[in-house]
């Protein structure tokens, strides 16, 4: 049984970037910061920047998932810091949870994690981060050696 078969939909996973480099996971890895930056270049933000970016991310991620031939479908999301920008007024936790209903969602997070549910950019400012409901996100324990 490969690692993909062990992952379940309806659950979020997190992993450090160095731990996923040699993992047996073939899901596409999307750089969220890069996606948002490209969208800003194509469509400069207007009055409703949060709605525009939210709709763009939902559409892009759903398209990525729908084009997969594996079961369960999944995605690895990296460079999530842009989603914390207060001016964007996004609700990334809601987006992640909604995506995970039908697919495997793996978040790459290299910063502080408090109480297993609070992903913060800096422990000195713990209000700036993602807060997940308890028991909705799990550390994806991967072997750290290449076999």
Secondary structure, DSSP 8 states (H G I E B T S, - for coil): --HHHH--SS-EEEE-HHHHTT-S--SEEEEHHHHHHHHHHHS---TTHHHHHHHHHHHHHHHHHHT--SSS-EEEEE--GGGG-GGG---HHHHHHHHHHHSEEEEE--SEEETTTEEES-GGGTTSEEE--TTSEEE----SS--
